[in-house]
Amino acid sequence: MGCRFEFDPENKILLSRFEGRFTDESLAEVYREIRRYSTATDASVGILDLSSVTEFTASTEFVRNLASEEPAMADATRRPRIIVAPATVGYGLARMFQVLGEGTRPLLNVVRSLDQAWATLGIQPPHFEPLEGSGSPILP
C-alpha cells in the first residue's frame, strides 16, 4: 500500500495515486503528504486518484473530522481539487467529504474516472512526472 505523487508542470497538476487499503491512518498520512507536495510544487490543481484502492476501511467519523479540518491544499477557493473514486464505497466517502467540506472546499469535485477529471478541468490528458521521494509505502 502507498501513494505515488506525480506532477504535470504545464498545467501545475498534482496527482496523488493511492494504492492498497484505504484506512483512517493511511488517509491521514496522504492528507499530510498532499499538503507537503502541493506546497513544494505550488500546484494549481490537486487530484486524488482512488482507482487502485483494494479495500475501503476508513471510517465515516474520520472522514467527517477530516472535512472539518483546514484543506490539504492552500487557497481552496481558487484551486480545484478532484477525487477520482470509481468504487461505490470510495465514491460515497468522497461525496460525504465533499458535502461536509464544501464551505472550505467549494471547488472540490468527485468523479468516477480520470477521463472525467480531465473533462471537468477542460484539458487533454496531461503528462505527469514522478515526484522524488514519493511512491514508498505509507504505513504498514
C-alpha positions as a Markdown table, in Angstrom:
| # | Residue | x | y | z |
|---|---|---|---|---|
| 1 | Met | 0.0 | 0.0 | 0.0 |
| 2 | Gly | 1.2 | 3.5 | -0.7 |
| 3 | Cys | 0.7 | 6.7 | -2.5 |
| 4 | Arg | 2.7 | 7.9 | -5.5 |
| 5 | Phe | 2.8 | 11.6 | -6.2 |
| 6 | Glu | 3.2 | 12.9 | -9.8 |
| 7 | Phe | 3.2 | 16.4 | -11.2 |
| 8 | Asp | 2.3 | 17.9 | -14.5 |
| 9 | Pro | 4.4 | 21.1 | -14.8 |
| 10 | Glu | 2.5 | 22.5 | -17.8 |
| 11 | Asn | -0.9 | 22.6 | -16.0 |
| 12 | Lys | 0.5 | 22.6 | -12.5 |
| 13 | Ile | -1.5 | 19.5 | -11.5 |
| 14 | Leu | -0.5 | 17.4 | -8.5 |
| 15 | Leu | -1.7 | 13.8 | -8.9 |
| 16 | Ser | -1.8 | 11.5 | -5.9 |
| 17 | Arg | -2.3 | 7.9 | -6.8 |
| 18 | Phe | -3.4 | 5.9 | -3.8 |
| 19 | Glu | -2.9 | 2.1 | -3.8 |
| 20 | Gly | -4.0 | -0.7 | -1.4 |
| 21 | Arg | -6.1 | -0.4 | 1.8 |
| 22 | Phe | -7.7 | 2.9 | 2.5 |
| 23 | Thr | -7.7 | 3.3 | 6.3 |
| 24 | Asp | -8.0 | 6.1 | 8.7 |
| 25 | Glu | -4.3 | 6.1 | 9.2 |
| 26 | Ser | -3.3 | 6.0 | 5.5 |
| 27 | Leu | -5.8 | 8.7 | 4.8 |
| 28 | Ala | -4.3 | 11.0 | 7.5 |
| 29 | Glu | -0.8 | 10.3 | 6.1 |
| 30 | Val | -1.9 | 11.0 | 2.5 |
| 31 | Tyr | -3.6 | 14.3 | 3.6 |
| 32 | Arg | -0.3 | 15.4 | 5.2 |
| 33 | Glu | 1.7 | 14.4 | 2.1 |
| 34 | Ile | -0.7 | 16.2 | -0.2 |
| 35 | Arg | -0.1 | 19.4 | 1.8 |
| 36 | Arg | 3.7 | 18.9 | 1.6 |
| 37 | Tyr | 3.8 | 18.1 | -2.1 |
| 38 | Ser | 1.3 | 20.8 | -3.1 |
| 39 | Thr | 3.3 | 23.4 | -1.3 |
| 40 | Ala | 6.6 | 22.2 | -2.8 |
| 41 | Thr | 5.2 | 22.3 | -6.3 |
| 42 | Asp | 2.8 | 25.3 | -6.0 |
| 43 | Ala | 0.2 | 23.1 | -7.6 |
| 44 | Ser | -2.8 | 24.9 | -9.1 |
| 45 | Val | -4.9 | 21.7 | -9.2 |
| 46 | Gly | -5.0 | 18.6 | -7.0 |
| 47 | Ile | -6.3 | 15.2 | -7.9 |
| 48 | Leu | -6.5 | 12.2 | -5.6 |
| 49 | Asp | -7.0 | 9.0 | -7.6 |
| 50 | Leu | -8.5 | 6.1 | -5.6 |
| 51 | Ser | -8.8 | 3.8 | -8.6 |
| 52 | Ser | -6.2 | 1.3 | -7.2 |
| 53 | Val | -7.7 | 1.1 | -3.7 |
| 54 | Thr | -8.2 | -2.6 | -2.9 |
| 55 | Glu | -10.3 | -2.1 | 0.3 |
| 56 | Phe | -12.0 | 0.9 | 2.0 |
| 57 | Thr | -11.9 | 0.7 | 5.8 |
| 58 | Ala | -11.7 | 4.4 | 6.6 |
| 59 | Ser | -14.5 | 5.3 | 9.0 |
| 60 | Thr | -17.2 | 7.8 | 8.2 |
| 61 | Glu | -16.4 | 9.5 | 11.5 |
| 62 | Phe | -12.7 | 10.0 | 10.4 |
| 63 | Val | -13.9 | 11.4 | 7.1 |
| 64 | Arg | -16.3 | 13.8 | 8.8 |
| 65 | Asn | -13.5 | 15.0 | 11.1 |
| 66 | Leu | -11.1 | 15.5 | 8.2 |
| 67 | Ala | -13.7 | 17.5 | 6.3 |
| 68 | Ser | -13.8 | 20.0 | 9.2 |
| 69 | Glu | -10.0 | 20.5 | 9.1 |
| 70 | Glu | -8.1 | 23.0 | 7.0 |
| 71 | Pro | -7.9 | 21.9 | 3.4 |
| 72 | Ala | -4.7 | 19.9 | 2.4 |
| 73 | Met | -4.0 | 22.4 | -0.4 |
| 74 | Ala | -3.8 | 26.1 | 0.2 |
| 75 | Asp | -6.2 | 28.5 | -1.5 |
| 76 | Ala | -9.1 | 26.1 | -1.7 |
| 77 | Thr | -11.4 | 28.8 | -3.0 |
| 78 | Arg | -9.3 | 29.2 | -6.2 |
| 79 | Arg | -7.6 | 25.9 | -6.7 |
| 80 | Pro | -9.7 | 23.0 | -8.0 |
| 81 | Arg | -9.4 | 19.6 | -6.4 |
| 82 | Ile | -10.8 | 16.4 | -7.8 |
| 83 | Ile | -11.2 | 13.0 | -6.1 |
| 84 | Val | -11.4 | 10.1 | -8.6 |
| 85 | Ala | -13.4 | 7.2 | -7.0 |
| 86 | Pro | -14.7 | 4.5 | -9.3 |
| 87 | Ala | -15.7 | 2.1 | -6.5 |
| 88 | Thr | -19.1 | 2.7 | -4.9 |
| 89 | Val | -17.8 | 2.8 | -1.3 |
| 90 | Gly | -15.0 | 5.2 | -2.2 |
| 91 | Tyr | -17.3 | 7.4 | -4.2 |
| 92 | Gly | -19.7 | 7.6 | -1.2 |
| 93 | Leu | -16.9 | 8.5 | 1.2 |
| 94 | Ala | -15.6 | 11.1 | -1.2 |
| 95 | Arg | -19.1 | 12.6 | -1.7 |
| 96 | Met | -19.6 | 12.8 | 2.0 |
| 97 | Phe | -16.2 | 14.6 | 2.4 |
| 98 | Gln | -17.3 | 17.0 | -0.4 |
| 99 | Val | -20.6 | 17.8 | 1.1 |
| 100 | Leu | -19.3 | 18.3 | 4.6 |
| 101 | Gly | -16.4 | 20.4 | 3.5 |
| 102 | Glu | -18.0 | 22.5 | 0.7 |
| 103 | Gly | -17.7 | 25.6 | 2.8 |
| 104 | Thr | -14.0 | 25.5 | 2.8 |
| 105 | Arg | -13.5 | 23.4 | -0.4 |
| 106 | Pro | -16.0 | 24.9 | -2.9 |
| 107 | Leu | -14.1 | 23.7 | -6.0 |
| 108 | Leu | -13.9 | 20.0 | -4.9 |
| 109 | Asn | -15.4 | 17.6 | -7.4 |
| 110 | Val | -15.9 | 13.9 | -7.1 |
| 111 | Val | -15.8 | 11.8 | -10.4 |
| 112 | Arg | -15.6 | 8.2 | -11.3 |
| 113 | Ser | -12.6 | 8.2 | -13.7 |
| 114 | Leu | -9.5 | 10.2 | -14.7 |
| 115 | Asp | -11.2 | 10.9 | -18.1 |
| 116 | Gln | -14.0 | 12.7 | -16.2 |
| 117 | Ala | -11.3 | 14.6 | -14.2 |
| 118 | Trp | -9.8 | 15.9 | -17.5 |
| 119 | Ala | -13.2 | 16.8 | -18.8 |
| 120 | Thr | -14.0 | 18.6 | -15.5 |
| 121 | Leu | -10.8 | 20.6 | -15.9 |
| 122 | Gly | -11.3 | 21.1 | -19.7 |
| 123 | Ile | -7.9 | 19.7 | -20.6 |
| 124 | Gln | -6.4 | 16.9 | -22.6 |
| 125 | Pro | -4.8 | 14.1 | -20.5 |
| 126 | Pro | -1.6 | 15.7 | -19.2 |
| 127 | His | 1.9 | 14.4 | -18.9 |
| 128 | Phe | 2.9 | 13.6 | -15.4 |
| 129 | Glu | 6.4 | 13.1 | -14.0 |
| 130 | Pro | 7.0 | 11.2 | -10.7 |
| 131 | Leu | 8.0 | 13.4 | -7.8 |
| 132 | Glu | 11.2 | 12.4 | -6.0 |
| 133 | Gly | 10.6 | 10.7 | -2.7 |
| 134 | Ser | 7.1 | 9.5 | -3.4 |
| 135 | Gly | 5.9 | 6.0 | -4.1 |
| 136 | Ser | 7.1 | 4.3 | -0.9 |
| 137 | Pro | 4.6 | 2.6 | 1.4 |
| 138 | Ile | 2.7 | 5.0 | 3.6 |
| 139 | Leu | 2.0 | 2.8 | 6.6 |
| 140 | Pro | 2.4 | -1.0 | 7.3 |
